Each structure stands twice: as structure tokens, then as C-alpha cells.
Amino acid sequence: MVVTVRTLRKLESAGFDRVQAEALVEAFDADLDDLATKMDLRSLATKADVATVKADIATVKADIYRAMLVQTFAIAGMLFAALRIFG
């Protein structure tokens, strides 16, 4: 339990009855379970990380298109040579 017994006692001394204080402590405890920790936030990708990955993808994409163009010319050259030899 993240919220301690000390918090429960503080609520009671501030005028909450036992049932109200416990309900409040439980509500905060349930809500705190869904919060991100500092470690969670450190592990998230930043905008710079995303930009770097996008740039890398663009580079790989250009390399693939270049390779496809070279292969296309190589195939066309082989077909042209085959037509001259056998045609």
C-alpha cells in the first residue's frame, strides 16, 4: 500500500472519520497504481529518437530503391543480350 497508516491517521486527525479516511486512502492507492514511475518515463522514446528512426528508415528505403533500379537495368541488359545472341 503506497499510502501509509500515517496518512490514515493524519486524515482522521483532520476530521475525517475512519470509514471516510480508509475510503480516501484506498482511492488514492488505486489511482497511484496507474501512474508512471520515473523509470517508466526514462524508458520512453523521445521525439529525437523517433526522428532518428524515421531518418534511418528513409535511408534504407532509398537503398532498396537503388538496388531495385540496378537489378532492373541488369535484367534488361541480360534480355537485350539474349535477344541479340538468339534473336
N, CA, C and O atoms as a GROMACS GRO file, in nm:
protein
  348
    1MET      N    1   0.085  -0.117   0.000
    1MET     CA    2   0.000   0.000   0.000
    1MET      C    3   0.090   0.124   0.000
    1MET      O    4   0.173   0.140   0.090
    2VAL      N    5   0.075   0.209  -0.099
    2VAL     CA    6   0.159   0.327  -0.114
    2VAL      C    7   0.128   0.429  -0.005
    2VAL      O    8   0.219   0.486   0.055
    3VAL      N    9   0.000   0.453   0.019
    3VAL     CA   10  -0.040   0.549   0.122
    3VAL      C   11  -0.033   0.476   0.256
    3VAL      O   12  -0.091   0.368   0.272
    4THR      N   13   0.038   0.534   0.351
    4THR     CA   14   0.069   0.462   0.475
    4THR      C   15  -0.038   0.484   0.583
    4THR      O   16  -0.132   0.561   0.567
    5VAL      N   17  -0.018   0.411   0.691
    5VAL     CA   18  -0.106   0.424   0.809
    5VAL      C   19  -0.094   0.565   0.864
    5VAL      O   20  -0.191   0.620   0.917
    6ARG      N   21   0.025   0.624   0.853
    6ARG     CA   22   0.044   0.762   0.899
    6ARG      C   23  -0.050   0.856   0.826
    6ARG      O   24  -0.105   0.948   0.887
    7THR      N   25  -0.069   0.836   0.697
    7THR     CA   26  -0.162   0.918   0.619
    7THR      C   27  -0.304   0.898   0.670
    7THR      O   28  -0.381   0.994   0.682
    8LEU      N   29  -0.338   0.776   0.699
    8LEU     CA   30  -0.471   0.746   0.753
    8LEU      C   31  -0.493   0.821   0.884
    8LEU      O   32  -0.600   0.877   0.907
    9ARG      N   33  -0.393   0.821   0.969
    9ARG     CA   34  -0.404   0.892   1.098
    9ARG      C   35  -0.414   1.043   1.077
    9ARG      O   36  -0.488   1.110   1.148
   10LYS      N   37  -0.342   1.096   0.981
   10LYS     CA   38  -0.348   1.239   0.952
   10LYS      C   39  -0.488   1.279   0.906
   10LYS      O   40  -0.540   1.383   0.946
   11LEU      N   41  -0.548   1.195   0.822
   11LEU     CA   42  -0.684   1.224   0.776
   11LEU      C   43  -0.783   1.221   0.892
   11LEU      O   44  -0.871   1.306   0.901
   12GLU      N   45  -0.767   1.124   0.980
   12GLU     CA   46  -0.856   1.116   1.095
   12GLU      C   47  -0.839   1.236   1.187
   12GLU      O   48  -0.936   1.288   1.242
   13SER      N   49  -0.714   1.280   1.204
   13SER     CA   50  -0.692   1.396   1.292
   13SER      C   51  -0.742   1.526   1.227
   13SER      O   52  -0.765   1.625   1.295
   14ALA      N   53  -0.758   1.524   1.092
   14ALA     CA   54  -0.809   1.642   1.023
   14ALA      C   55  -0.961   1.646   1.021
   14ALA      O   56  -1.019   1.741   0.969
   15GLY      N   57  -1.026   1.544   1.078
   15GLY     CA   58  -1.171   1.549   1.088
   15GLY      C   59  -1.243   1.442   1.009
   15GLY      O   60  -1.366   1.432   1.017
   16PHE      N   61  -1.172   1.361   0.934
   16PHE     CA   62  -1.238   1.251   0.863
   16PHE      C   63  -1.265   1.139   0.963
   16PHE      O   64  -1.183   1.113   1.052
   17ASP      N   65  -1.380   1.073   0.947
   17ASP     CA   66  -1.400   0.956   1.032
   17ASP      C   67  -1.324   0.838   0.970
   17ASP      O   68  -1.273   0.848   0.859
   18ARG      N   69  -1.319   0.728   1.041
   18ARG     CA   70  -1.237   0.612   1.000
   18ARG      C   71  -1.279   0.561   0.861
   18ARG      O   72  -1.193   0.532   0.778
   19VAL      N   73  -1.408   0.550   0.835
   19VAL     CA   74  -1.458   0.499   0.708
   19VAL      C   75  -1.420   0.593   0.593
   19VAL      O   76  -1.376   0.548   0.488
   20GLN      N   77  -1.437   0.724   0.614
   20GLN     CA   78  -1.401   0.820   0.510
   20GLN      C   79  -1.251   0.817   0.482
   20GLN      O   80  -1.208   0.818   0.366
   21ALA      N   81  -1.172   0.813   0.589
   21ALA     CA   82  -1.027   0.812   0.573
   21ALA      C   83  -0.981   0.686   0.498
   21ALA      O   84  -0.897   0.695   0.408
   22GLU      N   85  -1.036   0.572   0.533
   22GLU     CA   86  -1.000   0.448   0.464
   22GLU      C   87  -1.040   0.451   0.318
   22GLU      O   88  -0.966   0.406   0.230
   23ALA      N   89  -1.160   0.505   0.291
   23ALA     CA   90  -1.206   0.514   0.152
   23ALA      C   91  -1.113   0.605   0.071
   23ALA      O   92  -1.081   0.575  -0.044
   24LEU      N   93  -1.072   0.715   0.130
   24LEU     CA   94  -0.984   0.808   0.062
   24LEU      C   95  -0.847   0.744   0.038
   24LEU      O   96  -0.789   0.758  -0.070
   25VAL      N   97  -0.796   0.675   0.138
   25VAL     CA   98  -0.667   0.607   0.124
   25VAL      C   99  -0.676   0.502   0.013
   25VAL      O  100  -0.585   0.492  -0.069
   26GLU      N  101  -0.781   0.424   0.010
   26GLU     CA  102  -0.798   0.323  -0.094
   26GLU      C  103  -0.810   0.385  -0.233
   26GLU      O  104  -0.755   0.333  -0.329
   27ALA      N  105  -0.881   0.496  -0.242
   27ALA     CA  106  -0.897   0.563  -0.372
   27ALA      C  107  -0.763   0.614  -0.423
   27ALA      O  108  -0.730   0.596  -0.540
   28PHE      N  109  -0.685   0.676  -0.335
   28PHE     CA  110  -0.553   0.724  -0.377
   28PHE      C  111  -0.461   0.608  -0.413
   28PHE      O  112  -0.385   0.616  -0.509
   29ASP      N  113  -0.469   0.502  -0.336
   29ASP     CA  114  -0.384   0.386  -0.363
   29ASP      C  115  -0.417   0.325  -0.498
   29ASP      O  116  -0.326   0.288  -0.572
   30ALA      N  117  -0.545   0.315  -0.531
   30ALA     CA  118  -0.586   0.259  -0.661
   30ALA      C  119  -0.540   0.349  -0.775
   30ALA      O  120  -0.493   0.300  -0.878
   31ASP      N  121  -0.553   0.481  -0.757
   31ASP     CA  122  -0.512   0.574  -0.862
   31ASP      C  123  -0.360   0.577  -0.880
   31ASP      O  124  -0.312   0.593  -0.991
   32LEU      N  125  -0.287   0.561  -0.771
   32LEU     CA  126  -0.141   0.566  -0.779
   32LEU      C  127  -0.083   0.445  -0.850
   32LEU      O  128   0.027   0.452  -0.905
   33ASP      N  129  -0.155   0.334  -0.851
   33ASP     CA  130  -0.107   0.215  -0.920
   33ASP      C  131  -0.095   0.236  -1.070
   33ASP      O  132  -0.014   0.171  -1.136
   34ASP      N  133  -0.174   0.328  -1.125
   34ASP     CA  134  -0.174   0.351  -1.269
   34ASP      C  135  -0.076   0.459  -1.313
   34ASP      O  136  -0.062   0.484  -1.433
   35LEU      N  137  -0.008   0.523  -1.219
   35LEU     CA  138   0.084   0.630  -1.254
   35LEU      C  139   0.217   0.573  -1.304
   35LEU      O  140   0.260   0.465  -1.262
   36ALA      N  141   0.281   0.648  -1.393
   36ALA     CA  142   0.412   0.608  -1.443
   36ALA      C  143   0.519   0.649  -1.343
   36ALA      O  144   0.510   0.754  -1.279
   37THR      N  145   0.619   0.565  -1.330
   37THR     CA  146   0.732   0.597  -1.244
   37THR      C  147   0.836   0.675  -1.323
   37THR      O  148   0.826   0.687  -1.445
   38LYS      N  149   0.936   0.727  -1.253
   38LYS     CA  150   1.045   0.797  -1.322
   38LYS      C  151   1.115   0.702  -1.419
   38LYS      O  152   1.155   0.743  -1.528
   39MET      N  153   1.130   0.577  -1.379
   39MET     CA  154   1.195   0.478  -1.465
   39MET      C  155   1.111   0.453  -1.590
   39MET      O  156   1.165   0.438  -1.700
   40ASP      N  157   0.979   0.449  -1.575
   40ASP     CA  158   0.891   0.433  -1.690
   40ASP      C  159   0.910   0.548  -1.788
   40ASP      O  160   0.918   0.527  -1.909
   41LEU      N  161   0.917   0.669  -1.736
   41LEU     CA  162   0.932   0.787  -1.821
   41LEU      C  163   1.068   0.792  -1.889
   41LEU      O  164   1.078   0.838  -2.003
   42ARG      N  165   1.171   0.745  -1.821
   42ARG     CA  166   1.305   0.744  -1.881
   42ARG      C  167   1.312   0.645  -1.998
   42ARG      O  168   1.390   0.665  -2.091
   43SER      N  169   1.234   0.540  -1.993
   43SER     CA  170   1.241   0.437  -2.096
   43SER      C  171   1.161   0.471  -2.221
   43SER      O  172   1.170   0.400  -2.321
   44LEU      N  173   1.084   0.580  -2.218
   44LEU     CA  174   1.005   0.618  -2.334
   44LEU      C  175   1.094   0.678  -2.443
   44LEU      O  176   1.195   0.742  -2.413
   45ALA      N  177   1.056   0.657  -2.566
   45ALA     CA  178   1.129   0.716  -2.677
   45ALA      C  179   1.100   0.866  -2.683
   45ALA      O  180   0.987   0.909  -2.661
   46THR      N  181   1.203   0.943  -2.714
   46THR     CA  182   1.184   1.086  -2.727
   46THR      C  183   1.157   1.121  -2.873
   46THR      O  184   1.169   1.036  -2.961
   47LYS      N  185   1.120   1.245  -2.897
   47LYS     CA  186   1.096   1.289  -3.035
   47LYS      C  187   1.224   1.276  -3.118
   47LYS      O  188   1.218   1.244  -3.237
   48ALA      N  189   1.337   1.300  -3.056
   48ALA     CA  190   1.464   1.286  -3.127
   48ALA      C  191   1.488   1.140  -3.166
   48ALA      O  192   1.538   1.113  -3.276
   49ASP      N  193   1.453   1.047  -3.077
   49ASP     CA  194   1.466   0.905  -3.108
   49ASP      C  195   1.380   0.867  -3.228
   49ASP      O  196   1.424   0.796  -3.318
   50VAL      N  197   1.256   0.915  -3.227
   50VAL     CA  198   1.163   0.886  -3.336
   50VAL      C  199   1.214   0.945  -3.467
   50VAL      O  200   1.206   0.880  -3.571
   51ALA      N  201   1.267   1.067  -3.462
   51ALA     CA  202   1.321   1.132  -3.582
   51ALA      C  203   1.439   1.054  -3.636
   51ALA      O  204   1.454   1.039  -3.757
   52THR      N  205   1.523   1.003  -3.548
   52THR     CA  206   1.639   0.924  -3.591
   52THR      C  207   1.593   0.796  -3.660
   52THR      O  208   1.648   0.758  -3.764
   53VAL      N  209   1.496   0.729  -3.603
   53VAL     CA  210   1.444   0.606  -3.664
   53VAL      C  211   1.381   0.635  -3.800
   53VAL      O  212   1.400   0.558  -3.894
   54LYS      N  213   1.306   0.745  -3.810
   54LYS     CA  214   1.246   0.781  -3.939
   54LYS      C  215   1.353   0.809  -4.043
   54LYS      O  216   1.338   0.770  -4.159
   55ALA      N  217   1.460   0.876  -4.004
   55ALA     CA  218   1.570   0.903  -4.097
   55ALA      C  219   1.637   0.774  -4.141
   55ALA      O  220   1.671   0.758  -4.258
   56ASP      N  221   1.655   0.681  -4.048
   56ASP     CA  222   1.714   0.552  -4.082
   56ASP      C  223   1.625   0.475  -4.179
   56ASP      O  224   1.674   0.413  -4.273
   57ILE      N  225   1.496   0.480  -4.157
   57ILE     CA  226   1.401   0.412  -4.246
   57ILE      C  227   1.408   0.472  -4.386
   57ILE      O  228   1.406   0.400  -4.486
   58ALA      N  229   1.416   0.606  -4.394
   58ALA     CA  230   1.425   0.673  -4.524
   58ALA      C  231   1.553   0.633  -4.597
   58ALA      O  232   1.551   0.614  -4.718
   59THR      N  233   1.663   0.618  -4.524
   59THR     CA  234   1.789   0.577  -4.584
   59THR      C  235   1.780   0.434  -4.639
   59THR      O  236   1.823   0.407  -4.751
   60VAL      N  237   1.724   0.346  -4.560
   60VAL     CA  238   1.709   0.206  -4.604
   60VAL      C  239   1.616   0.198  -4.725
   60VAL      O  240   1.641   0.123  -4.819
   61LYS      N  241   1.510   0.276  -4.722
   61LYS     CA  242   1.416   0.278  -4.833
   61LYS      C  243   1.486   0.324  -4.962
   61LYS      O  244   1.465   0.264  -5.068
   62ALA      N  245   1.567   0.428  -4.953
   62ALA     CA  246   1.641   0.476  -5.070
   62ALA      C  247   1.739   0.370  -5.120
   62ALA      O  248   1.755   0.352  -5.240
   63ASP      N  249   1.805   0.300  -5.028
   63ASP     CA  250   1.898   0.194  -5.066
   63ASP      C  251   1.825   0.082  -5.139
   63ASP      O  252   1.877   0.028  -5.236
   64ILE      N  253   1.706   0.046  -5.092
   64ILE     CA  254   1.628  -0.060  -5.157
   64ILE      C  255   1.587  -0.018  -5.298
   64ILE      O  256   1.598  -0.097  -5.392
   65TYR      N  257   1.540   0.106  -5.313
   65TYR     CA  258   1.501   0.154  -5.446
   65TYR      C  259   1.621   0.156  -5.541
   65TYR      O  260   1.608   0.122  -5.658
   66ARG      N  261   1.737   0.196  -5.489
   66ARG     CA  262   1.858   0.198  -5.571
   66ARG      C  263   1.894   0.056  -5.616
   66ARG      O  264   1.929   0.035  -5.732
   67ALA      N  265   1.886  -0.039  -5.525
   67ALA     CA  266   1.917  -0.178  -5.559
   67ALA      C  267   1.818  -0.232  -5.662
   67ALA      O  268   1.856  -0.307  -5.752
   68MET      N  269   1.691  -0.196  -5.648
   68MET     CA  270   1.590  -0.241  -5.744
   68MET      C  271   1.617  -0.182  -5.882
   68MET      O  272   1.598  -0.250  -5.983
   69LEU      N  273   1.661  -0.058  -5.888
   69LEU     CA  274   1.693   0.006  -6.016
   69LEU      C  275   1.811  -0.063  -6.083
   69LEU      O  276   1.808  -0.088  -6.204
   70VAL      N  277   1.913  -0.094  -6.005
   70VAL     CA  278   2.030  -0.164  -6.060
   70VAL      C  279   1.989  -0.301  -6.111
   70VAL      O  280   2.032  -0.342  -6.219
   71GLN      N  281   1.906  -0.372  -6.036
   71GLN     CA  282   1.861  -0.504  -6.080
   71GLN      C  283   1.778  -0.494  -6.207
   71GLN      O  284   1.790  -0.578  -6.296
   72THR      N  285   1.695  -0.392  -6.217
   72THR     CA  286   1.612  -0.374  -6.336
   72THR      C  287   1.700  -0.354  -6.459
   72THR      O  288   1.676  -0.414  -6.564
   73PHE      N  289   1.802  -0.268  -6.447
   73PHE     CA  290   1.893  -0.247  -6.560
   73PHE      C  291   1.973  -0.374  -6.592
   73PHE      O  292   1.998  -0.401  -6.710
   74ALA      N  293   2.011  -0.450  -6.491
   74ALA     CA  294   2.085  -0.574  -6.515
   74ALA      C  295   1.997  -0.674  -6.590
   74ALA      O  296   2.044  -0.738  -6.684
   75ILE      N  297   1.873  -0.688  -6.550
   75ILE     CA  298   1.782  -0.780  -6.618
   75ILE      C  299   1.756  -0.734  -6.761
   75ILE      O  300   1.754  -0.815  -6.854
   76ALA      N  301   1.735  -0.603  -6.777
   76ALA     CA  302   1.712  -0.550  -6.912
   76ALA      C  303   1.834  -0.574  -7.000
   76ALA      O  304   1.820  -0.610  -7.118
   77GLY      N  305   1.953  -0.556  -6.945
   77GLY     CA  306   2.076  -0.582  -7.021
   77GLY      C  307   2.089  -0.727  -7.060
   77GLY      O  308   2.128  -0.758  -7.172
   78MET      N  309   2.056  -0.819  -6.968
   78MET     CA  310   2.063  -0.962  -7.000
   78MET      C  311   1.961  -0.999  -7.106
   78MET      O  312   1.991  -1.077  -7.196
   79LEU      N  313   1.840  -0.943  -7.098
   79LEU     CA  314   1.740  -0.971  -7.201
   79LEU      C  315   1.783  -0.917  -7.336
   79LEU      O  316   1.766  -0.983  -7.438
   80PHE      N  317   1.839  -0.797  -7.337
   80PHE     CA  318   1.888  -0.739  -7.463
   80PHE      C  319   1.999  -0.826  -7.522
   80PHE      O  320   2.000  -0.851  -7.642
   81ALA      N  321   2.092  -0.872  -7.437
   81ALA     CA  322   2.200  -0.959  -7.484
   81ALA      C  323   2.145  -1.090  -7.535
   81ALA      O  324   2.191  -1.140  -7.638
   82ALA      N  325   2.047  -1.149  -7.466
   82ALA     CA  326   1.990  -1.277  -7.509
   82ALA      C  327   1.919  -1.259  -7.643
   82ALA      O  328   1.928  -1.348  -7.728
   83LEU      N  329   1.850  -1.148  -7.665
   83LEU     CA  330   1.783  -1.123  -7.792
   83LEU      C  331   1.884  -1.108  -7.906
   83LEU      O  332   1.858  -1.154  -8.017
   84ARG      N  333   1.996  -1.043  -7.880
   84ARG     CA  334   2.097  -1.025  -7.985
   84ARG      C  335   2.163  -1.157  -8.019
   84ARG      O  336   2.196  -1.184  -8.135
   85ILE      N  337   2.183  -1.243  -7.912
   85ILE     CA  338   2.250  -1.372  -7.938
   85ILE      C  339   2.154  -1.470  -8.005
   85ILE      O  340   2.191  -1.533  -8.104
   86PHE      N  341   2.034  -1.482  -7.953
   86PHE     CA  342   1.942  -1.583  -8.003
   86PHE      C  343   1.838  -1.526  -8.099
   86PHE      O  344   1.760  -1.602  -8.156
   87GLY      N  345   1.835  -1.397  -8.118
   87GLY     CA  346   1.730  -1.338  -8.198
   87GLY      C  347   1.773  -1.305  -8.335
   87GLY      O  348   1.693  -1.254  -8.414
   0.00000   0.00000   0.00000
